[in-house]
Amino acid sequence: MTKTNITFPMAEAKKAVEDLFEPSALIYWSDFLFNALVGWACFVGALYFPDFSLYQLVLALVSIFCLYRAVLFIHELTHLKKDTFGGFRFAWNLLCGFPFMVPSFTYMGIHIDHHKQKMYGTKDDGEYLPFVHLGRLRIILFFIIMLVVPFVFLIRFLLTPISYVIPPLRKLIWQYLSSLSIDSEWKRPEPQERDGKYWQLQEWMTFIFAAVFVGLLVTHLLTLKVFVLWYIVAASILVINGLRTIAATHAYRNPSDNVLEFAEQVLDSVTVPGNPITTGLWAPVGLRYHAAHHLFPGMPYHNLAEAHKRLMKTLPENSIYRMTLRNSLWHGLVYIWSETTETQTAKKKA
């Protein structure tokens, strides 16, 4: 993507949504707890039915989508004001972060950097890969990696104690196995304030969960069926989120050596208003309004739908915000796949 004269009326947009920045603790707690508790209840229920029975499949499916929504509250944690919602952060880690081996520190710093204008879309942004330029095989590899992440992170956290006495292992684990990044080659910087005050406590708590989980499996106090279902749910969450990431997050056109202007970042984002029920299943907690989110990172997820509505009403017909629209998950996937194909074809002809 080259430099352009793209502009965006930020003052006008902000004025239209200035009353939508206050998070509702009631909405956060009720939404998260409902989905987390229903998800885990269905997880346990699925264990009591015969394998591949209709009841088990239905319960597993409900568990996947409820826990997927609950897990994606990790995105909200990074944008809530510092030193607020302390109880909510702890509850999220307890019900989602520790059990799935993704404590909140694995996302905190990396996502904060993703929203920095000079880092967005560059080689320093672990949440961005120029898929359009890297090719279709890189998209396929992205999903293959998603399938092995639950195993890798389980082993990573089991190695926590020994990593503190083996510096090379510690360096490897911190740089490559401590972040929910899109770029598997991205190196996490040394621990900083933006990683949160309790990242080491979170790491050790996750180790305890991992050690107890494996210990119960080895002693047969938990059956292999529990482990298989845990893996299926965890991997399914990652794959669904991967589909959302590819189809409804960014256009992924920016070469890593190019710093985008703010308006260009908005144009590089994606919006999928879709259906409030079905679209909300694969792009929950406001993530289908990703362009609006990049405009207003501090806006709580439960107000993004209203913000989108106001922006569509306020902004002119030729606004770049409207250029971020996709019709559906399928539209988003086909869009990036087609653009990737066209780019690769053009490179071969050049």
C-alpha positions as CSV (number, residue, x, y, z in Angstrom):
1,M,0.0,0.0,0.0
2,T,1.5,3.3,-1.1
3,K,1.0,6.7,0.4
4,T,-2.2,8.4,-0.7
5,N,-4.2,11.6,0.1
6,I,-6.8,9.6,2.1
7,T,-8.4,11.7,4.8
8,F,-11.0,11.0,7.5
9,P,-13.2,13.5,9.3
10,M,-12.2,12.4,12.8
11,A,-13.7,15.4,14.7
12,E,-17.1,14.9,13.1
13,A,-17.0,11.1,13.8
14,K,-16.0,11.6,17.4
15,K,-18.7,14.1,18.0
16,A,-21.3,11.6,16.7
17,V,-20.3,9.0,19.3
18,E,-19.0,11.1,22.2
19,D,-21.5,9.7,24.7
20,L,-20.6,6.0,24.0
21,F,-17.3,5.6,25.8
22,E,-18.5,4.5,29.3
23,P,-18.3,0.7,29.9
24,S,-21.2,-0.9,31.7
25,A,-20.0,-3.2,34.5
26,L,-23.4,-4.9,34.5
27,I,-23.2,-5.8,30.8
28,Y,-19.6,-7.0,31.1
29,W,-20.3,-9.2,34.0
30,S,-23.6,-10.6,32.9
31,D,-22.5,-11.3,29.3
32,F,-19.2,-12.9,30.3
33,L,-20.4,-15.0,33.3
34,F,-23.4,-16.3,31.3
35,N,-21.3,-17.5,28.4
36,A,-18.5,-18.8,30.5
37,L,-20.7,-20.7,32.9
38,V,-23.0,-22.1,30.2
39,G,-20.0,-23.0,28.1
40,W,-18.3,-25.0,30.9
41,A,-21.6,-26.6,32.0
42,C,-22.1,-27.8,28.4
43,F,-18.5,-29.0,28.4
44,V,-19.1,-31.2,31.4
45,G,-22.5,-32.3,30.1
46,A,-20.9,-33.5,26.8
47,L,-18.7,-35.8,28.7
48,Y,-21.6,-37.8,30.0
49,F,-23.1,-38.7,26.6
50,P,-21.9,-41.4,24.2
51,D,-19.2,-40.3,21.8
52,F,-20.6,-38.7,18.6
53,S,-24.2,-38.9,19.9
54,L,-26.5,-36.0,19.0
55,Y,-26.7,-34.8,22.6
56,Q,-22.9,-34.7,22.9
57,L,-22.5,-32.9,19.6
58,V,-25.0,-30.3,20.5
59,L,-23.6,-29.7,23.9
60,A,-20.1,-29.5,22.5
61,L,-21.2,-27.0,19.9
62,V,-22.8,-24.8,22.5
63,S,-19.8,-25.1,24.7
64,I,-17.5,-24.0,21.8
65,F,-19.5,-20.9,20.9
66,C,-20.2,-19.8,24.5
67,L,-16.6,-20.2,25.6
68,Y,-15.4,-18.6,22.4
69,R,-17.4,-15.5,23.2
70,A,-16.2,-15.6,26.8
71,V,-12.5,-16.0,25.8
72,L,-12.7,-13.1,23.4
73,F,-13.3,-10.8,26.3
74,I,-9.5,-10.8,26.5
75,H,-9.7,-8.1,23.8
76,E,-11.8,-5.9,26.0
77,L,-9.4,-6.4,28.9
78,T,-6.6,-4.7,26.9
79,H,-8.8,-1.6,26.3
80,L,-10.3,-1.1,29.8
81,K,-8.7,1.7,31.7
82,K,-5.7,0.7,33.8
83,D,-6.5,-0.4,37.3
84,T,-10.2,-0.8,36.6
85,F,-12.4,-3.9,36.5
86,G,-9.8,-5.7,38.7
87,G,-12.4,-8.4,39.7
88,F,-13.5,-8.9,36.1
89,R,-9.9,-9.4,35.0
90,F,-9.3,-12.0,37.7
91,A,-12.6,-13.8,36.9
92,W,-11.7,-13.9,33.2
93,N,-8.3,-15.4,33.9
94,L,-9.8,-18.0,36.3
95,L,-12.6,-19.1,33.9
96,C,-10.9,-18.7,30.6
97,G,-7.2,-17.6,30.6
98,F,-5.8,-20.3,32.9
99,P,-7.9,-23.3,31.7
100,F,-7.1,-22.5,28.0
101,M,-3.4,-21.6,28.6
102,V,-3.9,-18.0,27.4
103,P,-3.6,-15.8,30.5
104,S,-4.4,-12.1,29.7
105,F,-0.7,-11.1,29.6
106,T,-0.3,-13.1,26.4
107,Y,-2.4,-10.5,24.7
108,M,-2.0,-7.3,26.7
109,G,1.2,-5.7,25.4
110,I,1.0,-7.1,21.8
111,H,-2.5,-5.6,21.3
112,I,-1.6,-2.3,22.8
113,D,1.3,-2.0,20.2
114,H,-1.1,-3.0,17.4
115,H,-3.0,0.2,18.0
116,K,0.0,2.5,18.0
117,Q,0.0,4.4,14.7
118,K,3.7,4.1,14.0
119,M,3.7,0.3,14.7
120,Y,0.5,-0.8,13.1
121,G,1.0,-3.1,10.2
122,T,4.8,-3.0,10.5
123,K,7.3,-5.7,11.3
124,D,7.0,-4.6,15.0
125,D,3.2,-5.4,15.0
126,G,2.8,-9.1,16.0
127,E,-0.9,-8.9,15.2
128,Y,-0.5,-8.2,11.5
129,L,0.8,-10.1,8.5
130,P,0.5,-8.9,4.9
131,F,-1.3,-12.1,3.8
132,V,-2.1,-10.5,0.5
133,H,1.6,-10.2,-0.4
134,L,2.7,-13.4,1.4
135,G,0.3,-15.6,-0.6
136,R,-2.4,-18.3,-0.1
137,L,0.0,-20.8,1.4
138,R,0.7,-18.5,4.3
139,I,-3.1,-18.2,5.0
140,I,-3.3,-22.0,5.1
141,L,-0.3,-22.3,7.3
142,F,-1.9,-19.8,9.7
143,F,-4.8,-22.2,10.3
144,I,-2.5,-25.2,10.6
145,I,-0.7,-23.4,13.4
146,M,-4.0,-22.7,15.1
147,L,-4.6,-26.5,15.4
148,V,-1.3,-27.1,17.3
149,V,-1.4,-24.0,19.6
150,P,-3.4,-25.8,22.4
151,F,-0.7,-28.5,22.7
152,V,2.2,-26.1,22.3
153,F,0.9,-23.7,25.0
154,L,0.1,-26.5,27.4
155,I,3.7,-27.7,27.1
156,R,5.0,-24.1,27.3
157,F,3.3,-23.5,30.6
158,L,4.4,-26.9,32.0
159,L,8.0,-25.7,31.3
160,T,7.5,-22.5,33.3
161,P,9.6,-23.5,36.4
162,I,12.5,-25.0,34.5
163,S,12.6,-22.0,32.1
164,Y,13.5,-19.8,35.0
165,V,16.7,-21.7,35.6
166,I,17.6,-22.2,31.9
167,P,18.1,-18.7,30.4
168,P,18.1,-19.8,26.7
169,L,14.8,-21.7,27.3
170,R,13.4,-18.7,29.1
171,K,14.3,-16.4,26.2
172,L,12.8,-18.8,23.7
173,I,9.6,-19.1,25.7
174,W,9.2,-15.4,26.2
175,Q,9.9,-14.3,22.7
176,Y,8.0,-16.9,20.7
177,L,5.6,-18.7,23.1
178,S,4.1,-16.0,25.3
179,S,1.9,-14.1,22.8
180,L,-1.3,-14.5,21.0
181,S,0.2,-13.2,17.8
182,I,-0.7,-13.7,14.2
183,D,3.0,-13.5,13.1
184,S,4.6,-16.8,14.3
185,E,8.0,-15.3,13.7
186,W,7.4,-12.1,15.8
187,K,9.6,-11.8,18.8
188,R,8.0,-10.4,22.0
189,P,10.1,-7.6,23.5
190,E,11.4,-7.9,27.0
191,P,8.7,-7.5,29.8
192,Q,7.5,-3.9,30.0
193,E,4.9,-2.0,32.0
194,R,2.3,-2.4,29.3
195,D,2.4,-6.2,30.0
196,G,0.6,-5.5,33.3
197,K,1.7,-5.8,36.9
198,Y,0.7,-9.4,37.4
199,W,2.0,-11.2,34.3
200,Q,4.3,-13.4,36.4
201,L,1.5,-14.4,38.8
202,Q,-0.7,-15.2,35.8
203,E,2.1,-17.3,34.3
204,W,2.6,-19.3,37.5
205,M,-1.2,-19.8,38.0
206,T,-1.4,-21.1,34.4
207,F,1.4,-23.5,35.2
208,I,-0.5,-24.8,38.2
209,F,-3.6,-25.3,36.1
210,A,-1.5,-27.1,33.5
211,A,0.3,-29.3,36.0
212,V,-2.9,-30.3,37.9
213,F,-4.7,-31.0,34.6
214,V,-1.9,-33.3,33.3
215,G,-1.4,-34.8,36.7
216,L,-5.1,-35.8,36.9
217,L,-4.9,-37.3,33.4
218,V,-1.7,-39.3,34.2
219,T,-3.3,-40.7,37.4
220,H,-6.5,-41.5,35.5
221,L,-8.6,-39.3,37.8
222,L,-9.6,-37.6,34.5
223,T,-10.2,-39.6,31.4
224,L,-8.6,-39.1,28.0
225,K,-12.1,-38.1,26.9
226,V,-11.7,-34.9,29.0
227,F,-8.4,-34.1,27.3
228,V,-9.8,-34.7,23.8
229,L,-12.8,-32.5,24.4
230,W,-10.6,-29.8,25.9
231,Y,-8.4,-29.9,22.8
232,I,-11.4,-29.9,20.5
233,V,-13.0,-26.8,22.2
234,A,-9.7,-25.0,22.4
235,A,-8.7,-25.7,18.8
236,S,-12.2,-24.8,17.6
237,I,-12.1,-21.5,19.4
238,L,-8.7,-20.7,17.7
239,V,-9.9,-21.8,14.2
240,I,-13.1,-19.8,14.4
241,N,-11.2,-16.8,15.7
242,G,-8.7,-17.4,12.9
243,L,-11.6,-17.2,10.3
244,R,-12.8,-14.0,11.9
245,T,-9.2,-12.6,11.9
246,I,-8.8,-13.3,8.2
247,A,-12.2,-12.2,7.1
248,A,-13.3,-9.4,9.4
249,T,-10.3,-7.7,11.0
250,H,-8.0,-6.2,8.4
251,A,-7.3,-6.2,4.7
252,Y,-3.7,-7.2,5.4
253,R,-2.4,-5.4,2.3
254,N,0.3,-3.3,4.0
255,P,4.0,-4.3,3.5
256,S,5.8,-4.6,6.8
257,D,8.2,-1.7,5.9
258,N,5.4,0.8,5.4
259,V,4.0,3.0,8.1
260,L,0.4,3.9,7.5
261,E,-1.3,7.1,8.2
262,F,-4.3,7.0,10.5
263,A,-6.9,7.2,7.7
264,E,-5.1,4.5,5.9
265,Q,-5.3,2.3,8.9
266,V,-9.1,2.8,9.0
267,L,-9.3,1.8,5.3
268,D,-7.2,-1.3,6.0
269,S,-9.8,-2.4,8.6
270,V,-12.9,-4.4,8.0
271,T,-16.6,-4.0,9.1
272,V,-19.1,-6.9,8.8
273,P,-22.5,-5.6,10.2
274,G,-24.2,-8.8,9.1
275,N,-26.9,-10.5,11.1
276,P,-26.9,-9.6,14.8
277,I,-27.4,-13.3,15.8
278,T,-25.3,-15.3,13.3
279,T,-22.6,-12.8,12.8
280,G,-22.4,-12.3,16.5
281,L,-21.6,-16.0,16.9
282,W,-18.3,-15.9,14.9
283,A,-17.5,-12.2,15.6
284,P,-18.7,-11.6,19.1
285,V,-18.1,-8.8,21.6
286,G,-18.3,-6.1,18.9
287,L,-15.4,-7.5,16.8
288,R,-17.5,-7.3,13.6
289,Y,-17.2,-3.5,13.8
290,H,-13.4,-3.5,13.6
291,A,-13.1,-0.3,11.7
292,A,-15.1,1.5,14.3
293,H,-12.9,-0.1,17.0
294,H,-9.8,1.2,15.4
295,L,-11.3,4.6,15.2
296,F,-12.3,4.5,18.9
297,P,-10.2,1.8,20.7
298,G,-11.5,2.9,24.1
299,M,-15.1,2.4,23.3
300,P,-16.7,-0.6,25.0
301,Y,-17.9,-3.5,22.8
302,H,-21.5,-3.1,23.8
303,N,-21.6,0.4,22.2
304,L,-19.9,-0.4,18.9
305,A,-23.1,-1.4,17.1
306,E,-24.7,2.0,18.0
307,A,-21.5,3.8,17.0
308,H,-21.5,2.1,13.6
309,K,-25.1,3.1,13.1
310,R,-24.4,6.7,13.8
311,L,-21.2,6.7,11.7
312,M,-23.2,5.4,8.7
313,K,-25.8,8.1,9.2
314,T,-23.3,10.9,9.8
315,L,-20.4,10.3,7.4
316,P,-20.7,11.2,3.7
317,E,-21.4,8.6,1.0
318,N,-17.8,8.6,-0.2
319,S,-16.4,8.1,3.3
320,I,-13.6,5.6,3.6
321,Y,-15.5,4.0,6.5
322,R,-18.0,2.7,4.0
323,M,-15.2,1.1,2.0
324,T,-14.5,-1.2,5.0
325,L,-17.8,-2.9,4.7
326,R,-18.1,-6.7,3.9
327,N,-21.4,-8.5,3.6
328,S,-20.6,-11.7,5.6
329,L,-17.9,-14.1,6.8
330,W,-17.9,-15.8,3.4
331,H,-17.6,-12.4,1.6
332,G,-14.7,-11.4,3.8
333,L,-12.9,-14.7,3.2
334,V,-13.5,-14.7,-0.6
335,Y,-12.4,-11.0,-0.7
336,I,-9.0,-11.6,0.9
337,W,-8.4,-14.9,-0.9
338,S,-9.2,-13.3,-4.3
339,E,-7.0,-10.2,-3.6
340,T,-4.2,-12.5,-2.5
341,T,-4.5,-14.5,-5.7
342,E,-4.6,-11.4,-7.9
343,T,-1.5,-10.0,-6.1
344,Q,0.4,-13.2,-6.6
345,T,-0.5,-13.4,-10.2
346,A,0.6,-9.9,-10.8
347,K,3.9,-10.6,-9.1
348,K,4.5,-13.6,-11.4
349,K,3.8,-11.5,-14.5
350,A,6.0,-8.6,-13.4
